[in-house]
Amino acid sequence: MIITTTPSVEGHPITKYHGIAVGEAILGANVFRDVFAAITDIVGGRSGAYEQELGKARQVALDELEERARDMGANAVVGVDLDYEVINNMLMVSASGTAVTVS
C-alpha cells in the first residue's frame, strides 16, 4: 500500500476515489514516565520516553489508516495528514487521507 502526504502518486494515475480513511491511536502516558519527563524538562534535554510513545502512536494510526483503506478497496492513500493532541494526559495521534486506487 502506498501512503503519501502528496495529492497524487507520480507515475501512477488515480483511477478511483474511495473516500476518506482515518486511523487513530490513543495511548496513556505512564505515571513514572511523567515523573522522568518532568526531571528531563527541568535539567534539559529530550524526553526519550515520550518520543518512543509518540512513535508508537504514529505507527498504530498509520497501520489503522492502511487497514481501513484496504477494507475500502484502495491500494493507496494520498493527502495524508497527521495530527497530534493531548487529551486528559492521553496522547492521541490521528492519520487521515483519501483512499484511492492507482494503476
N, C-alpha and C positions, 0 to 999 in steps of 0.2 A: 504494500500500500504506500502510495506517495502522499506525504503530508508536507505541505509547504505554506509559508506565510504569503507567498506571491499570489496574484489573482489568476494565474494560469501556470501550466507546466510547459516550458519551452520544448517545441518539437512534438508535443502530444496534444492535439486539439481536443477540446472538451466536446463530447458527443451527447452527453445527457446530464442534466442537473437533477439531483435527488432531494435537495433541501438542506436545511441547516442541521448539522450534527454537533452535539455538545458532550463533553466529558468533564466530570467534576471529581475532585478529591478533597476530602476534609480530614485533616489529621490533627489529633490532640497533641499539645506540647506537654512533655513530661515535666513534673514539678522540679526534679533535680536538674534537668537541662535548663529550666528557667533560672535557677539559682546560679549555675555556672555561666549562663549567658549574661546575667547581671554583673557577675565578677569580671567577665571579659569586657563588658561595657565600661566598667569603672577603670580598669587598668589599660584598656585599649586593645585593639586587635579585632580579629574576626571571630564570630561565633560559629565554630565548626558544627556543633550540634544542630543549630537552626539551618545552616546551609545544607546539611545532609537531609533533614526533614523536608526542606523546600524542594530539593532534588527528587526525593521520593514522591512527593505530592505531584510535582510536574509530570513525572513519568506515568503515574497512575492516571492522571487526567488525560494525557495523550493516548495511553493504551485504551482507555474507555472511549475516547473520541474515535479511534480507529475501529474498535469493535462495533460501535453504533453505525458508523459509515458503512462498514461491511454488511451489516444487517439490512441497510437500506439498498444494497446492491451496487454500491460505489466501489471504485478501485483507486480513488484519490480523494484528498480533502485539500481544497485551496482556500486562501484567505484566512489562514488560521491565526487566531488571536489568543494570547494567554493573559489571564487576569489573576491577580493575587489579592486576597483580602484576609483580614484577621477578624474573626467573629467569636466573641467570648473566649478568648485565649485559644481558639482553634484556628489552624491555618487552612485556608481554602484556596485551591487553585482550580480555575476553570479554563478549558480549552474549547474554542468553538470555531467552526469554519463551514464552508459549503461542500457537501458531499457530491462528488461528480464521477462520471465515467470518462476516462480519457482513452484514446486509441493508442 
